[in-house]
Structure formats: C-alpha cells, structure tokens
Amino acid sequence: MSSPKFTGSTVALITPFRHDFSIDEERLRHLVDWHIEQGTDVILTCGTTGESATMSHEEHHRVIDIVIEHAAGRIPVMAGAGSNSTAEAVSLTRHASQAGADAILSVGPYYNKPTQKGHYEHFKTIAESTDKPIIIYNVPGRTASNISGDTTLRLAGIPNIIGVKEASGDLSQIMHILRFRPDDFLVLSGDDALTLALMSLGADGVISVVANEAPALTRDMVHAALAGEWNKARALHFRLLPLMEFNFCESNPVPVKTACAMLGLTEEVVRLPLVKMSNENKEKMRLLLRELALL
C-alpha cells in the first residue's frame, strides 16, 4: 500500500498561536501556502513539533481540518493522531480519516511502557479502524518505550501500515529494519541530523523539524540523496547541520518556533509547560539564520 508521495521532505509543521494562546488560523493557512511555494513534499500536522500534546481534541480536529481544507489536494497531508490510549488514538484516527488526510502518523504509546506485544496490538487496532495509510512513529526519548526493529517488521505485514518514522537514534536497529523491510515499506528519518546517513543506507526521506525554517534547503538535500547526488546532498547537510542541532538546544519546538517568529511566520508563543527561548539562545539562533541567508 506504500506510496512514493510520502517520500522526500515532510515538514513536521508548527502550530501558530496568538498571544492569547488560541490557534492562529490565518497564519496556519499561510504556512500551508508557503510550504507549497517552497517545494516541501508533504505536510505533517499535529505532531510533536505542532504541540499536539497541549491541544484539546476540538483544537486537534480543527487544525487537521484547516490544513486539509486549505491544502486542497495541492500537497499530501499527513495527520498526527497518536495517543497512549488506544481508544483515543482510534478516535483521532477516525476523525483524520474522515477529514481527508492522505496518511496518519501514529506515535508509540507514551508513559504506559507497553511490551512489544502491546505495541503490536495497539497499532494493529488503529490500522483496523481506518483504510488510510499509517506510518508508525518510534521516538523512545519522548515515549520512554522503544518499538523494536522486529516489532516494526512484524507491523509491516499489516497492509495499511506503510512505514515508520524512526527517531530512536539506534543505528543498529534502523539498519535492521532497512535490511529486512518489505520492498514497499517506507523508512523515514525522525532526526534531521541523521537523515543523510540513513538515506545513504536506503531510507526514503525525513519528517523534519528544520524544514519549518529552511524548507527549500531541506527538500534539496533530501532530493539530492534520493537521486544519488551524494556530494550535493553532503554539502547541504553540513550547511544545515548547525541549525538542525541547535533546534534541540531547548525542548522542541521552542527553538524552531522562535526561529519561525524571527522569519515572520508566527508569533513567538508556545503553550505551558513550554516557555520562551532564553535570550542568549535567541541571539545564537538569529546568527544561524543569518549565516544561512534565511534572515
């Protein structure tokens, strides 16, 4: 069931907020247009970088609805719809499916720390609730529970589970998945700094934070790697690397949202328990954006 339209550079889109912490729907629509203009391949909404953890279900639904409606088929839309409650993940998945999402991103259950059997049954249940393609998201640094390579490969046997966003940082595990995956099963980097390395081993692209700030450069790097233009891809990787790394000097998405505010794309507003970036780091971010000729 895999589709090449989910390869390449997927932006893990920020959610713009107003100063009263409400969703800035006008800026959200502008971000969709901007990413289409910049050549981004896919938009992911309501992921970690979109601060889905502090959205109500109504807000979550609204953001997905706006992005799908405004994209209007001009760019594929992937909807974050995960939860540590399987029933809640199914409910979010059903809404995103009915809204017209092209694919669903479903994060591993956080806090519960399920067994590998629990992981399998969780994603199997979600997959059975929709006919949409599903990409599982492994990020044990946030969930406190790793989806093993063998479990991922077992899940790859479910027809509408089409890929994995791998952010474990465990190269041995990711290489195991790349080596034994079905031919049509996507492996997408969930860590910007590792994208080029993983693509050299056969990964299909990235779900990216840095694409919020530098969408064209990120797309060019990923497409160069897909085309086997390794010198070009390497040069772009090293050009972007300082920004990729600095995006995690404080909790994501604080740095990237600060940068997007500097670029005039959003207000510098995150929801508690996240707080604004320190003044010292703001100045470092400003310098990085200037060095990349983004500011």
Summary of the structure (lengths in Angstrom):
residues: 295
radius of gyration: 17.7
end to end distance: 40.7
largest distance: 48.7
contacts: 1045
relative contact order: 0.14
helix: 49%
strand: 13%
